[in-house]
Amino acid sequence: MPNLTVAVIGPEGYAGHLGKKGTVSDITFYNQKRDDVTVTYIEPSRYPEKLSSLFFSLSMAGMALLIVDEINAVFGECVLMLDMAGIKKGVLVLRNYLSEEQVAPLVKGTVVEHYSLHADDHGHLRELFLEEAGKVQPLSEGSTGGSVPVDHHFPVKGVGIVVLGGVAEGTIRAHDQLKVLPTGKVAHLRSIQKHDDDVTEASAGDRVGLALKGVEADDLDRGYVLSTNPALVSSHILNGRAELVRYWPAPLKEQMVVYLGHWMQFVPARIAFVNNAGDWRRPEITLRSEKEIVYPPGASILIHSLEGGRLRVVGRIVPA
C-alpha cells in the first residue's frame, strides 16, 4: 500500500478539497485513498502564528503543495522553510492573477524554483498526487532500523496506548520491541494500522497507527521516537558547521536562544560556542538544548529564532 505525504501550504482548509479530514491539532491531517494507494495531506493549522506548526507539517512530508495568494513575508518564510527542510519535489499554484514571472526571481536558488506549476483545480491535483503516490517504491523486505516520531498518542479502552506518526526511516514490524527515545523505555508493538487497515509492517513514508503495550500515556510525548535503529543519537549537545539562510542579517552570537527542529521535535537551545571566522554564514557552532534531540547520523537539523525581528528561519546544521 504505497503512501505519499504532502504538506499543503496555503489558505487554511485547502486540503479539505483534496482529502477527508482526520486528526486535528496544530497540524491537520486529510486522507485520500483509491484502491491500495493513499495520500496523506498535512496542513499547518496554527501557522503563521506558530512557526512550529509549519515545521511539523514539512518534517513529515515527501512532497509539498504551495498555494500562493499574495507575495508577502509569509510567502517568503514558507519558501525559506521549504528550502531548509529540503522538500525538493513540489507543486506550485498561483492565484489572484499572480504570474510565474513575478514569483520566479523570489524562489530562484531554492527548491521551490523546481516545483511544477499547476492550475488551481482540485480534481486535477487529487489525480496528480494519487499518481505520484503510485510511484512510491516500498523498501525491500530486508530493511531494518525503523523509526517513528510520535505526533499524537492516546489511550484506547481494550487496546492500550495508540500512537499516531509517520515512519521516518526503515521498516517496523508487528511485535517489534521499540525503544522509546530519549527515555530509553521499551514498548512492545502489538499491531500496526495504515489508513484503518491492519498490516504486519510499515516502511518509510507510511502514515501509521501503532497499538503499544509496556508503556503508559505519561511515558510518551510529541517528538519522542519509537525505534529499532541502534544508531540513533540522543543528546543535549550538538556540534557542527551551520548553514544560514541568505537573508539572515547578522552573525550568530554565543548565548543566543534558538529552536531546533528535527522530525516532530521543536525544542529551545542556546548557542554555547560560535566561530564565525571565514564565512559567517557557515559558522562552527555548539548548541545545548533543553531537551535531548533524537536524530540519525547525518541528519539535517533546522535552526529557528522566535525572538524579535520578522525572519524566523535561521538555517540548519548537520551535527558532526
C-alpha positions, -999 to 999 in steps of 0.1 A, spaced: 0 0 0 21 30 -12 16 63 6 26 98 -2 26 125 24 20 160 11 24 193 31 -2 217 19 10 253 25 -17 279 17 -52 290 28 -65 272 58 -87 243 48 -75 240 13 -66 204 18 -102 197 26 -108 198 -11 -83 170 -16 -90 145 12 -112 136 41 -103 154 74 -87 132 101 -67 142 132 -69 179 141 -45 199 163 -18 225 154 -14 203 123 -45 189 105 -44 156 85 -66 148 55 -66 114 38 -72 103 3 -74 66 -8 -80 48 -40 -77 10 -41 -43 4 -23 -28 38 -30 -31 65 -3 -22 102 1 -19 120 34 -22 158 33 -9 178 62 -18 215 69 -1 237 94 -33 248 112 -17 273 135 7 289 111 18 317 108 11 323 145 32 292 154 62 285 133 64 250 147 31 242 130 47 248 96 79 229 106 60 199 118 40 197 85 71 198 64 91 174 86 67 146 77 63 154 40 78 138 10 63 165 -13 47 199 -10 18 218 -24 24 256 -22 -6 278 -29 3 315 -33 -24 342 -30 0 371 -25 37 379 -22 44 388 13 65 379 43 46 347 50 53 335 14 90 343 18 92 324 51 75 294 36 100 294 7 129 295 31 115 268 53 108 245 23 144 251 11 160 244 45 138 213 50 149 200 16 114 194 2 127 191 -34 96 178 -51 65 200 -51 36 217 -69 31 255 -71 -3 270 -75 -6 308 -82 -38 326 -76 -52 362 -76 -36 368 -111 -1 362 -99 22 352 -127 52 329 -129 73 359 -139 65 376 -106 74 347 -85 104 333 -103 130 358 -90 118 353 -54 123 315 -55 155 314 -76 182 293 -59 157 274 -37 139 241 -40 107 259 -50 124 270 -82 120 235 -95 83 230 -84 59 223 -112 33 249 -119 -3 238 -120 -38 253 -121 -60 258 -91 -80 227 -100 -89 204 -70 -98 174 -92 -66 177 -112 -45 180 -80 -61 149 -65 -53 129 -95 -18 142 -97 -10 133 -61 -26 99 -64 -4 93 -95 27 104 -75 17 81 -46 15 52 -70 52 57 -79 64 53 -43 86 23 -41 83 2 -9 115 -7 9 129 -41 5 119 -68 30 154 -68 44 152 -31 56 157 -27 93 162 1 118 127 16 116 119 49 134 85 65 141 84 100 156 53 105 178 29 133 167 -2 122 187 -9 95 213 -39 85 235 -52 55 255 -79 33 238 -100 11 261 -93 -26 254 -64 -18 231 -39 2 252 -18 31 241 -22 41 205 5 63 188 0 82 155 30 91 134 49 87 102 76 61 96 106 84 92 132 57 82 135 20 77 108 -6 85 88 -15 116 70 -48 121 43 -61 144 57 -75 176 89 -54 174 104 -42 206 106 -4 201 129 17 222 113 50 233 138 78 229 150 98 246 138 80 277 151 46 269 119 28 279 108 -2 257 74 -6 241 60 -38 225 44 -32 192 11 -51 193 -3 -41 159 0 -16 130 -27 1 110 -23 21 78 -54 42 68 -75 19 90 -62 -13 75 -43 -38 97 -9 -46 83 21 -66 96 48 -40 87 52 -3 76 81 15 59 95 50 55 67 73 42 38 54 57 13 71 80 6 46 108 -13 40 140 5 18 164 -10 -1 193 16 -5 221 19 -23 254 45 -19 281 42 19 283 16 44 296 4 77 282 28 95 306 57 77 291 52 94 257 52 129 243 51 145 209 86 143 195 96 111 212 108 85 188 99 48 187 127 29 171 146 -3 164 176 16 150 205 13 174 224 41 155 201 69 166 217 97 186 201 113 216 219 143 230 216 177 246 247 189 227 252 194 190 284 204 173 289 211 137 290 237 109 258 256 104 244 269 71 224 301 75 198 313 51 209 340 27 186 366 43 198 361 78 211 396 88 240 392 112 265 366 126 253 342 153 263 351 188 270 330 219 241 328 244 216 334 216 184 313 221 172 293 191 148 265 184 160 232 169 137 212 147 140 176 137 112 151 129 85 160 154 109 179 178 109 217 181 129 225 212 147 255 227 185 256 227 213 281 234 244 287 213 272 278 237 301 284 212 304 300 178 333 305 154 325 330 127 360 330 111 358 329 73 323 329 60 300 339 89 271 323 71 288 289 77 300 292 113 311 263 135 288 262 165 280 242 196 243 241 207 229 230 241 193 221 240 168 220 270 156 185 259 176 158 242 174 158 204 170 124 188 183 120 152 201 96 130 237 102 119 240 126 91 206 143 98 200 179 90 185 198 120 168 231 113 175 262 134 148 288 141 146 321 160 114 333 177 128 364 193 123 397 177 125 406 140 105 392 111 128 365 99 123 333 119 141 307 98 178 308 106 194 278 88 204 243 95 232 221 110 244 186 104 259 175 137 294 162 135 
